[in-house]
Amino acid sequence: MQFRDHRVVGGIIELAARYRDEGADELVFYDITASPEGRSVDRSWIRRVAGVLDIPFCVAGGIRSVADAESVLNAGADKVSINSPALERPALITELARRFGSQCVVVGIDSRVEDGEYRVYQFTGDPDRTRASGLGTLEWVDRVQELGAGEIVLNCMNQDGVRRGYDLAQLAAVRARCRVPLIASGGAGAPEHFADVFTTARVDGALAASVFHSATIRIPALKAYLRDRGIEVRP
Amino acid sequence: MSQVAIVDGGGANIASLMFALERLGHEGVLTTDAGVIRAAPRVILPGVGAARAAMERLAAHGLDRLLPTLTQPVLGICLGLQLLFEGSEEDDARCLGIIPGTVRRLEASPDRPVPHMGWNQLTVTRPVPLLAGIASGTHMYFVHSYAADVGAATVATTDYGRPFTAVLAHRNFQACQFHPERSGPAGARVLANFLAT
């Protein structure tokens, strides 16, 4: 399990300010143990991070109701991302889209290849509670769009944390049936992985955590690299 | 520190705008009170959500009649830009009618998902104080499914399947389709320009 042994990477506010100054195009704040622990993301953290950010800010972690989402948005998030709670109760996607608009509603999908098929996993923030949801990834991608998702973040678990590149085949398969923005997640380890995922899988965004936290890849250098390869990026 | 009245159209995520004003040394006051809005030196009409719901909320407080009569600088943001027009295709909403024209839905295509969500470039078509220091090619952050056609009030455009109004200026009313509070230093500059008018 690539999610084991989460590392504390330093002050969240300092990290957020660093990414803001380095030219990150969006910040996603995942409280990944919130759902398995049956709680929801800490509002005071959201408020403090939002206070320093001038880029889009998406928050995930145990958001189970319209009221949960409303308080997260009121604390300064621009979008909410739901994963396990959407699997437990898919109607939540529609409720959130009706209240806040689909542009506010991101659905995160943790997917892994199992016997040659893409399968959705749940509670991936806790290795001991992680379990197969019983859903195929492609059918879930179709379903969440029908329900009102405005964006999909596909986290390819076989790749996650191993830094060998995004799962291009899986992302391309999802791209083919995804009409809303698709964000790639899991596997980024080198600048060429970002170039590959934009050109091969035609995703709208690429998400990474560990390589940025550890400064293995710096965002300004990554953007210069992508620009040199003809991929449009914000300077 | 001067106060900016932020018209409460019912959108949930006003906090990011409040924080942005704070960073620029201004205080945003979220309100539906006609007296507060009329007396404010500057007014911001924000809004994420649906046009009809926002108009119903404004009408409930008599603001659908008040807003067109304002004479101080007014800045519409995102849905706030769209509400300045006569109407929107979104739920066939009747809007404030300050600027002629109807807001139309963006057309999705396989490589162009709707909502349009992300960073996109401006083309400045008329230099106005609101765009001081903002050159064509500057990236701003957009989140929308509807857009206003390019017209007499347009001062900057963006292309997403078709060119649309990214920034407009019409009398004391100015507006941007993108979110300046979430568009990095360039967005902060637009807000600072508005606060300096």
Interface residues (C-beta under 8 A of the other chain):
Chain A: R20 G23 D25 R47 A50 G51 L53 D54 I55 P56 F57 A69 E70 L73 N74 A75 G76 A77 D78 R99 F100 G101 S102 Q103 C104 G150 E151 C178 R179 V180 P181 R202 D204 G205 R234 P235
Chain B: A12 N13 I14 A15 S16 F19 A20 E22 R23 V48 G49 A50 A108 P110 D111 P113 P115 M117 G118 W119 H139 Y141 V143 H144 S145 H179 E181 R182 S183 G184 P185 G187 A188
